[in-house]
Amino acid sequence: MSEDLFLSGRVIRRSLPEFTGSPPTDAPRLRRLHLDRGDLAQIHDSDEGMRYIAWLELRSGRIRGNHYHTRKHEILYLATGGLELVVGDIVTGERAVVRLRVGDWVSIEPGVAHAVRVLEPGQAIEFSPQPFDPSDIVRFLVAEQDEGRGE
């Protein structure tokens, strides 16, 4: 599984390894399986429970987010489509653009502003060990619609 760190490790992107058919016994727990009966993405396998799960429709040319959370640790899995995740440290002002492709999983720590810029329509799953709390959303402009693209 390849892994890239952004903002001093406060944002982690992992590309889940892909296997066709049954994976080897030493395969990582998080993975994508291409099976005759359909694909399966194993995106969470841990003793840590999840208290929030959401499905996102990603529409081209749209931005979602432009906020940060003070308590919520957010994880996003890209099932279809393509996007850029713009992240920013609210204290230092450091920014990064994280390009995600199908099968990528990204972890965003509390205090990291984030916005999703949709490049290709698709679908994603967002999950968190913390429950959704609307009072934990702090608006913070980190990406604008007409900004340039790239990593």
Phi and psi in degrees as a GROMACS rama.xvg file:
@    title "Ramachandran Plot"
@    xaxis  label "Phi"
@    yaxis  label "Psi"
@TYPE xy
-83.4264  148.278  SER-2
-140.406  134.555  GLU-3
-125.732  138.964  ASP-4
-108.405  141.759  LEU-5
-132.31  154.149  PHE-6
50.2551  54.2648  LEU-7
56.2647  36.6215  SER-8
85.082  4.71247  GLY-9
-79.1691  -14.2742  ARG-10
-129.444  128.27  VAL-11
-124.747  128.336  ILE-12
-110.036  131.259  ARG-13
-124.163  135.314  ARG-14
-97.6479  114.865  SER-15
-67.6794  134.728  LEU-16
-66.6651  148.222  PRO-17
-110.615  140.081  GLU-18
-132.759  141.333  PHE-19
-102.704  125.671  THR-20
79.0197  -159.826  GLY-21
-69.6623  131.029  SER-22
-74.7535  158.946  PRO-23
-65.0961  158.938  PRO-24
-63.3639  -24.5478  THR-25
-95.5655  14.0828  ASP-26
-67.0923  148.526  ALA-27
-60.013  154.777  PRO-28
-69.8544  -34.1442  ARG-29
-94.3897  122.053  LEU-30
-166.688  167.235  ARG-31
-113.687  131.939  ARG-32
-115.201  129.107  LEU-33
-101.949  106.51  HIS-34
-115.386  157.226  LEU-35
-56.7898  -35.7072  ASP-36
-85.9748  -1.32485  ARG-37
131.868  159.979  GLY-38
-77.3313  152.977  ASP-39
-136.989  126.983  LEU-40
-112.094  118.854  ALA-41
-95.3019  103.255  GLN-42
-107.241  -9.14816  ILE-43
-154.098  126.204  HIS-44
-150.524  93.1186  ASP-45
-158.218  162.846  SER-46
-72.8544  -19.0905  ASP-47
-73.8437  121.663  GLU-48
-78.0468  157.596  GLY-49
-108.163  134.231  MET-50
-110.648  -6.03032  ARG-51
-142.774  130.03  TYR-52
-139.974  131.284  ILE-53
-138.789  148.121  ALA-54
-102.76  135.332  TRP-55
-118.335  132.618  LEU-56
-90.9929  130.844  GLU-57
-109.369  114.772  LEU-58
-104.147  134.537  ARG-59
-54.2849  142.838  SER-60
74.4688  8.23477  GLY-61
-108.935  155.519  ARG-62
-119.36  134.114  ILE-63
-116.208  143.815  ARG-64
106.614  -117.642  GLY-65
59.4612  54.7279  ASN-66
-158.74  174.962  HIS-67
-140.705  168.313  TYR-68
-119.255  144.296  HIS-69
-86.9559  -24.2301  THR-70
-123.436  -30.4665  ARG-71
-79.1588  126.241  LYS-72
-92.1195  119.754  HIS-73
-108.903  138.043  GLU-74
-126.028  136.403  ILE-75
-128.35  134.104  LEU-76
-119.175  125.624  TYR-77
-90.3498  111.635  LEU-78
-85.6061  -42.6263  ALA-79
-145.694  157.571  THR-80
94.5674  -161.126  GLY-81
-152.871  144.887  GLY-82
-154.981  165.278  LEU-83
-114.673  133.679  GLU-84
-104.116  115.488  LEU-85
-95.3884  124.037  VAL-86
-123.386  149.642  VAL-87
-147.438  139.421  GLY-88
-80.3924  119.702  ASP-89
-70.5008  -16.3816  ILE-90
-92.5801  -52.0233  VAL-91
-87.3801  -20.687  THR-92
83.4683  -2.31713  GLY-93
-60.6613  138.176  GLU-94
-128.137  157.293  ARG-95
-150.185  153.385  ALA-96
-114.717  121.885  VAL-97
-110.843  111.475  VAL-98
-84.346  129.003  ARG-99
-114.297  140.334  LEU-100
-122.33  169.225  ARG-101
-51.4045  131.887  VAL-102
93.7978  -1.77261  GLY-103
-87.7613  147.68  ASP-104
-128.153  132.444  TRP-105
-132.616  139.508  VAL-106
-113.191  130.283  SER-107
-124.077  118.682  ILE-108
-76.9012  158.291  GLU-109
-56.9672  147.538  PRO-110
84.8617  3.95932  GLY-111
-107.198  114.674  VAL-112
-67.955  143.724  ALA-113
-149.666  147.831  HIS-114
-145.637  141.687  ALA-115
-103.701  120.614  VAL-116
-103.881  115.192  ARG-117
-79.8563  123.89  VAL-118
-98.6346  -38.0859  LEU-119
-133.114  133.583  GLU-120
-57.3508  148.197  PRO-121
-177.439  -156.313  GLY-122
-141.801  147.403  GLN-123
-141.772  162.288  ALA-124
-120.669  130.421  ILE-125
-111.696  136.894  GLU-126
-146.191  160.509  PHE-127
-157.299  146.363  SER-128
-72.8541  -14.4577  PRO-129
-98.5104  144.558  GLN-130
-69.8517  158.761  PRO-131
-66.0757  133.987  PHE-132
-141.595  108.47  ASP-133
-59.3339  -24.1291  PRO-134
-75.6294  -6.93652  SER-135
-94.4924  4.41866  ASP-136
-97.2607  119.749  ILE-137
-115.76  115.211  VAL-138
-62.3844  135.959  ARG-139
-158.93  113.223  PHE-140
-72.7035  114.026  LEU-141
-119.957  -17.1066  VAL-142
-145.629  139.589  ALA-143
-113.055  158.087  GLU-144
-57.9317  -41.0042  GLN-145
-99.8404  15.3478  ASP-146
-65.9603  156.066  GLU-147
-66.8988  163.754  GLY-148
-114.111  160.098  ARG-149
138.57  167.285  GLY-150
